[in-house]
Amino acid sequence: MKASTYPLLLCLLFLSACNGDRQNVSGGDYRTLTVQTSDLTLTSNYAAALRGRQTVEIRPQVSGVITDICIDEGDAVKKGQVLFVIDQVPYRAALDVAVANVKSAEAKLRTAQLTADSKEELFKEHVVSDFDRQMAVNELLEAQAALAQAKAEETKARSDLSYTEVKSPVNGVASMIPYRVGALVSSSISEPLVTVTDDSEIYAYFSMAENQMLDLIQQYGSLSDARSKMPAVSLVMSNGATYGHEGRINAISGTIDESTGAVGFRAVFDNPAHLLRNGGNGTIGIPVSREDCIVIPQAATYEIQNKIFVYKVVDGKAQSAQIQVYKYNDGNNYIVESGLKVGDTIIAEGAGLVREGTVVKTSESVESAK
């Protein structure tokens, strides 16, 4: 054999070895699962702002110096309880003047009445003219008006005096108090005396995308039906703990926010221990239950150009298959709507590292996705 033929033989052997590698991709041990159906409850989470059932900013209705603060910051208060006292001296004096004016007006009215009655009798006897009689009647009417005005001023004076005791209009919890005894306040102050929040129930406000709202309408038939038939919702507090009472959706906005394309929702939670506070934050969890569906772990999938794939095990080799999944998931699992059937075997973990045609040596089987 000629020496020049050896390089040619070596090249042919190398190419043959490379072709052999392409035909049979190196295999490995993979966890697999056999596709089955099961029930699954998915929870969709939404950031929520917490508000008390009723929050009232307490402002004075009269001007004056604060002479007494009757509560401490953060106290529980009752409806009608006195929270602040504003200097009452000028308002008591104004009431005394108003009462005196009423008595004076009553006396003038009685005098005017006597004069009018007298003029009427004298007119009948042709002692006075009709002009004199009519003047007496007018003075009587003027005295009646003066009395009505004096009584109105008395009513206002009593009202102003009552406003010197600033009372809570609701049951609730007081906020911090930015004012102290001696501070001059009026109805035009920029910051309220205190804010009282009724937190026996807490409202959680959150938003949902328009397409999710449309899904609810299609599922339940109408927004009103969705509000009444939606399942109980959960609340995860800002510390990561789940609140101990379930809530319910009790209000859905009838309009869509044009700037965000979102729809506002309100969930209500009982708050007997006053654990939740006005102004807090949390996460609302809305459960969606599906029965008799194919559930696989997300670790068993990979994505290419927003399409989701799995690797089926067919004749001992990995074979990619595109699947369609339910639009909502819990972050760990997918509900498969098409692309898999009961009995299929798929690679359960590390699908993104597997290549088409890889020989699969199963070391452990996973019967179902949890």
Secondary structure, 3 states (H helix, E strand, C coil): CCCCHHHHHHHHHHHHHHHHHHHCCCCEEEEEEECCEEEEEEEEEEEEEEEEEEEEEECCCCCEEEEEECCCCCCEECCCCEEEEECCHHHHHHHHHHHHHHHHHHHHHHHHHHHHHHHHHHHHCCCCCHHHHHHHHHHHHHHHHHHHHHHHHHHHHHHHHHHCEEECCCCEEECCCCCCCCCEECCCCCCCCEEEEEEEEEEEEEEEEHHHHHHHHHHHCCHHHHHHHCCCEEEEECCCCECCCCEEEEEECCCCCCCCCEEEEEEEEECCCCCCCCCCEEEEEEEEEEEEEEEEEHHHEEEECCEEEEEEEECCEEEEEEEEECCCCCCCEEEEEECCCCCCEEECCCHHHCCCCCEEEEEEEECCCC
